[in-house]
Amino acid sequence: MHIASIGVDLGKTTFHLVALGEQGKVIVRKKFSRKQLLAYTANLQSSLVGMEACSGAHFIGAALRSQGHDVRVIPAQFVKPYVKSNKNDFLDNGGVVCRDRWRCQSCGSMTNLEVHHQEFRSHSGADSEQNLITLCSDCHAAIHSGALKSEHE
């Protein structure tokens, strides 16, 4: 089991970790305390770790960097939950962004990332991982303006 990338949802007392393998499949989903999270990640090979920017992200990020991980902190305005109902911390867009290797699936950018419904919700598109891709804000806006074609159009 080789973990290629990890998404961490930070909370006040609990932290949710989703780890993906080389093929982008979820191989670990766990809930930890801060101490448990740092103990668990200390025993992993160096991985790409992403998390939403918040008050604790820089502390956790520094601790993970000291363990040898490549940490990416995403500004909160670019982390938009895609599950509007039955939302929980495991169903956050971090899993989609992590699966897409922290890159825009259109241009390859690694900044200002957002999650996009390939089949729009207004056209009965689902909130499932299969219908979501990671795009930078420019490509996301271009798709919605019609300047860039979505795969499902």
N, C-alpha and C positions, 0 to 999 in steps of 0.2 A: 504494500500500500504506500504509494508515493504521493504526497500532498503537493500539488502545484501552486494552489492559491487558497487564501483564507479570507473570509469576511467575518468581521466581528461587529456585533451590535452592542454598544456600550449602554449600560444602565447605571442607576445609583448603586445598587448592590449586586445585581446579576448581569452577566455578560453571556451573550449567545454567540457561539462560534459555528460557522458552516465552512467545511473544508472540501475542496474539489480536487479530483485527481487530474492526470494529464488529459484525459478525454472530456473534461468538463462535467463529469458526473459527481454528484454529492456522495462523499464517502464518510463524512463525519458531521453530525449535528449534535452539539452538546451545550449545556447550560452550566456556567461556572460562577464562582465568586471571583473577585479580583486575584486573590492569592492562588486559587486553583487554576485560573486561566494562565497566569504567568508560569506556574509549575508545569502545566501541560505543554505550553508552547516551548518551554526550555528544552523539552525532550524531543522536539521535532526538528527535522532538517530545515535549513533556511528556506523560507517560502515568501511569496508575495502576500502581504497582509493589507487589507483595506478596511477602513472604518470611517464613519461619519465624524466630521469635526464637531466636538463638543468640549465642555470644560475638562473632562477626563482624558480626551483623546491624545493630548500631547504627552501626558504622563505615561499612559499605556504604550503609546508609540515609541517613546524613548526607551522604555523597558524592553519592548520587542526588538528594537534596533540593536540594543546591547546584547541580545541573544543571537544576532546575526540575520534577522529577518529584514526584508525590504518592505518598509511600511509606507502606505499612501493614505493620507488623511484627506477626505473629500469634503469640501465646504457643504454645510447643511442645505443651502438653497439648491444644490445640484443633486441631492439625495431625496427623491420623491417616492414615497411608498406607492406601490402599484396595486396593492390589494386594498380596495376601499371597504369591503366588508369582511368580517372574520379575520381581520389583520392580527398578526402576531409577530413576534420578533424574528421567527424563522422565515416568515413570508414577507421579508423586506426586500427591497430591490438590490441589496448588497449581494444576494445570491446570483442575480442576473449579471451584474457588473463584474463580479468575481469570475463567473463562467466565461464571460467575454474578454477575460484577461486585462481588464481595466483599460480597454481601448475602444474608441468609436468604431463601430463595425462598418462605417462608410468610408471615413478618411484616415483612420488609425490614430487620431489624436488621443492624448491621455489626460486632457484637461477639460473642465466644465462638463462632466459626464452626466447624462440623464438617461432614464429608461423610457423607451418608446414602444407603444403597441403597434405591431406590424399590421394587424387587422384592427382598424380603429374600433374602439368600444361603441361608437355610434353606429357601426355596421356589424354589431353583434360579436365583436372581437372579445376574446376571453382574457382574464387576468392571470393567465398561466405562463409559466416560464417559456413554453414553446412559442408563445405569441409575443414575447418581449425581447427587445435587443437594446444594447447600449449604444447611444449616440452622443456626440458632443452637442452642445447647445446650438451651434451654427448649423450642423446637419439636421438636427431635430427641427429647427425653425424652417429650414429649406424644404423638408418633407411636407410640413404642414402648409407651406405657402405654395406647394406644387412645383418648386424649382428643382427638386430632387425626387426621383421616383422611389417609392417603397417597393420591396420585393413582392408584396401581395397585390400591387396595383396592375 
